[in-house]
Amino acid sequence: MRVDVEDLSVAYAGRTVVSGARLLAADGEVTGLVGPNGSGKSTLLRTVYRHLRPTAGRVLLDGADLRALSPARTARHVAALPQERGADVELTVGEVVALGRTPYKRAFAADDDADRDAVAKALAEVGMDGAAGRAFSALSGGERQRVLLARAFAQEPDVLVLDEPTNHLDIRHQVELLSLLRGRGRTTLVSLHDLNAAASVCDRLHVLHQGAVVASGPPREVLTPALIEEVFGVRAAVVGHPLTGDPLIAFDHRGQCADIP
């Protein structure tokens, strides 16, 4: 399923946070949003999964205006992993993941075999199989992150919207998660702080700066030293990764950061 964001603007608390954003997440591709803190990445993603209403523009799913779809129908197509992970809840891991099955169930309906299979498969995919009976509140931050990702997988969406999904994960689980996203073949819209991870996992990047999309395209074309200095305020060299050939950004940690207006 293709996602098009057309001339999207979002404002709250009297301030425009995203202005005139246009971007594409093509069918089956991993599309990344990168940019400094406060550039509007999370706000844009919240609009895609209908947590926020735009002040202008629209989000299209395969050409259909997202706002014309019912919430239940939207939930069958789009699953989200927001940055706000939620407070402690008195649920087991299995019960949290089973919440992803809600769009397919009537009110108060019990889980059936298809639900249980989807939950078990999702937990296995994130490396949490065998944890269904554990208390969610007793998990580490990284474990919670993986369980909430499993909830999104159990929803069996056409589109995954993930806001900083590698937060709280150690390097092994970061690599495993990003590899898993690449292998699923689902349309994925993901924000990432790590530019090297974005360069490796994403088919397409959109760079946000001060609420606007300032560059779009394949990582190799987008992540240039000039753009990195302009948007992120740091000097960097872009070379080929010795293992994969992907763009590898080497930052100048000894130099002075550029001034950002």
C-alpha positions, -999 to +999 in steps of 0.1 A: +000+000+000+013+034-010+013+064+013+013+100-002+015+130+020+004+161+001+011+197+012+006+187+048+007+214+075+001+208+112-002+233+140-009+232+176-005+255+206-006+284+181+026+273+163+030+257+129+051+225+134+050+210+099+045+233+068+037+221+033+053+187+036+051+164+006+065+128+007+060+093-006+062+059+010+061+035-019+044+001-018+067-024+000+095+001+006+112+013+038+109+051+038+129+070+064+123+104+080+155+121+093+161+155+108+172+172+140+151+172+171+122+195+167+122+193+129+086+179+128+092+141+123+070+129+151+043+154+143+042+142+107+040+106+117+013+113+142-008+128+114-002+097+093-016+074+120-044+099+128-033+110+162-033+146+149-055+163+124-037+185+098-045+221+094-039+218+056-031+191+031-039+154+033-026+118+037-036+093+010-036+055+013-035+041-022-052+073-034-079+073-007-080+102+018-072+089+052-097+111+069-125+096+047-119+061+062-134+050+095-110+046+124-116+008+124-108+005+087-077+027+091-065+004+119-067-026+096-043-008+072-020+012+094-002+002+126+019+026+147+047+024+172+048+060+187+076+074+208+052+076+237+054+040+249+028+043+277+030+039+314+031+006+333+001-015+326-012-045+345-012-067+315+009-097+304+031-095+274+006-117+255-023-095+264-004-064+252+004-080+219-032-092+215-044-056+215-031-055+180-059-078+170-086-054+181-094-040+146-105-075+136-128-083+165-163-075+177-166-058+211-159-082+239-151-111+216-127-137+229-094-145+211-097-172+185-070-195+170-061-169+144-055-143+171-034-166+191-013-176+161-008-140+151+004-131+187+027-161+189+042-153+154+047-116+163+065-124+195+088-148+178+096-122+151+109-098+178+127-124+198+102-125+227+087-159+221+082-176+255+075-143+272+037-142+267+030-148+304+054-122+318+041-090+332+047-061+308+054-038+337+084-060+348+102-057+314+132-036+306+129-006+283+143-026+254+120-055+260+090-033+262+100-018+229+101-052+212+067-062+227+051-030+214+066-037+180+051-072+182+017-056+189+021-036+156+031-068+138+001-087+152-022-061+137-011-074+103-012-039+087-004-029+052+016+001+065+039+003+095+045+038+110+074+037+135+087+066+155+123+059+166+118+022+169+154+015+179+152+036+211+162+016+242+176-013+221+211-026+223+231-027+191+223-064+184+186-059+187+188-026+167+205-046+138+179-074+142+150-051+142+161-031+112+169-063+093+134-076+102+118-044+088+138-048+055+127-084+052+089-080+058+082-063+025+056-040+040+053-003+034+072+012+063+075+048+073+101+052+100+119+080+118+155+074+128+181+095+146+209+073+134+218+085+099+240+054+092+211+031+102+188+052+079+213+050+050+215+012+055+178+002+059+159+028+039+150+027+002+141+064+003+147+092+027+129+125+034+149+151+054+129+175+076+143+208+088+123+234+107+090+217+097+097+214+060+109+186+038+141+199+024+154+168+005+140+135-007+154+105-026+176+075-022+200+077+008+231+079-015+217+110-032+203+127-001+230+123+025+257+146+012+282+164+033+267+197+023+232+187+034+244+172+067+262+204+075+233+226+066+206+206+084+224+190+113+252+216+118+281+192+118+309+184+094+309+149+079+324+128+052+303+102+033+322+071+022+313+036+012+306+011+040+334-015+039+309-044+046+278-034+027+287-006+003+260+016+017+267+053+025+287+056+057+287+090+074+319+098+094+313+127+117+340+152+127+337+148+165+368+170+170+357+200+150+333+228+159+296+224+151+282+248+125+258+275+137+222+266+129+198+295+126 
